[in-house]
């Protein structure tokens, strides 16, 4: 088993264990720290969606920082088992929902449900070089609130995902990471 550490909030320094799986690469501590500096340390009351949960680093980090609801979507049976185990260890079952599903199928099913609530924050960190971001971009308006924030990791720099424009970005090793908001970019980096 591999491990990743929660870096802030209620569960700071807690270690999450997750299996080895192809394409599963947790967001590094330094990148998560930057992301949560951009988002703000306190996510109280927000609802978050982690579409490619993998290790759970982003979703559990958001819950640790007070998010009222975090939905983690992961298709790997082994990764889902580890996510459920970690949620139990953290006693996070009331705020964290773990769904075993393909991200595009999950997103598509929510698009067809008119009353499905949209999320305040969407974490999008898919396996690279498989076209996931392109397939999910048309579904974003039904997943993410108009004033919602999109965080995306990719193998290349992204200027936008549909109507969500890159507001801040960085690069760590091979990872390009982006904070996006609805509308025009403000030029902040």
N, C-alpha and C positions, 0 to 999 in steps of 0.2 A: 504494500500500500504506500502511496505517496501522501504528503501532507502539505497543508497551507495554513498560515496563521491569520486570524482576524486581527486587524491592526487598530481598530478604534471602537468606541462605544461600549455598550453593556458587556459584550463578550470579548473585549480586548485581550489579546494574548492567548485566546483559546485556539487549539489546534484542530483542524478538520482533516480527516483521513479520506482518501479517495483512491479508486483503482487506476491502474495503468490502462489507458485506452488511446487508440489512434486518434490524433487530432485534439486530444484533451490537453490543454495547456492553460493552467490558471493564470489569471492576470497577475503580473508581478507586484510585490508590495509597493514598490516605488510608484508604479502606474496607478494602483488603487489609491494610494495616498494623494496623488495629484488629482485624480477623479473626485474624491470626496472633499478635497479643498475647493474644487470648482463647484460642486453641488452644495456645499455647506456641510458642516459636521452633523447637524441635526436634521434628520429626515422625518421628524414626528408628523404623523397624520398622512403621510404620502403612501400611495400604492405603487408598487414596482413590479415590473415583469422582467424576468431573466430568461430569454428565449432559448439560449444554449447554455444551460446551467453548469454542466460539467462537474467541476469540483464544488460548486456552490459559493465560491469566494465572493463574487459580486452580490449575490442575493443575500447571503448570511451577513455580509458586511453592512448592507442596507438595513436589514432587520436589527442588527446590533446597534445601529445609529438611530433607531426609533421608528422606522417605517411601519405603518399600521398594518400593511398587507404586502406580502411578497409572494408572487407566483413564480415558481421555478419550473421550466419545461426542459425535459431531457429525454432523449429516446433510448439511450443505453440502459439496459436492465441493471447492469452492475453499478453504473453511476447513480441511478435512481435509488438503489438499495443503500448506497453510501450516503446519499443526500437525506434519506429518511432516517438513517441511523444518526447522522449528525444533528438533524432537527430534534430527535429524541434526546440526545445528550445535552443539547442546549435548552431543552424544554421550550422549543419554539413553535410547536405544532399549531398554536392558536393564531399565529401571525404569518406562518410560512406554509404555503400550499405547494406540494410537489406533484407534478403531472408528468406521467410517462407518455410522451407523444413526439411525433415529428413536428418541428417548429412551424413549418409552412402549413401543415394540416391543422395544427392548433390555431394558428393565426387565421386561417381561412374559415374555420368553424366559428370563430368569434365575429368575423365580419358578417356572417349570415344571421347573427343574433342581434336584432336592433337594440334591445335593452341592455346588452353587455356593457358594463362600465369600462371606460377607458382608463389607462394608467397615467400616472404623473411622471414616472421615470421608466424608460425601457433600456435594458442592457442588451446589446446585440454584439456577441463575441463568437461568431460561428467558426467552424473549421475553414481554413483558407483554401482558396482556389477551387471552390465548388459552386460559386454563383449564388450563395445563400442571400447575401444582401440585396442583390438585384431582384431575386424572387420575392423577397419580403417587402421591399420598398412600396409597391402599390397597396399593400395591406396596412401600412403604418397609420394612415388617418383614422382608421377604425379601432386601432389598438391604443394609440397615444392621444391624450387630451391635447386640445389646440395649444395650450400653454405648457404642454409637457416637454420633457427633456429626453433626448436620445443620446445614449453613449454607444459608440460603435468602435470596435477594433477590427482592423483589416490588414491585409498584406500590402496595401498601397494607400496613399493619401486619398481622402475623400473630401470633395468640396461640398457635397450634399447627398441626402437620401430623400428623394422627392422634394417635398416642401420644407424639410428640415435641413437647415444650412449649418455648416461648420462654424462654430463661434470660437472654439479653442481647440488646439490640437498639439500633439507631440509625437515623438518617436522614441522607442526604447528597444534597442536591438533590431529585430525584424518586425516589430509591432508598431503600426501606426494607430494612434488612438485619438478619438474625436468626441467633443461635446457639441451637440447640435440643438438648435432651437428652431421653431417654426418661423419662417420669414427670411428676411435678408441677413447676411452675415454682418457683424459689426466691426470686423477687422481685428478683433482681439486674438492674440495667440498665446 
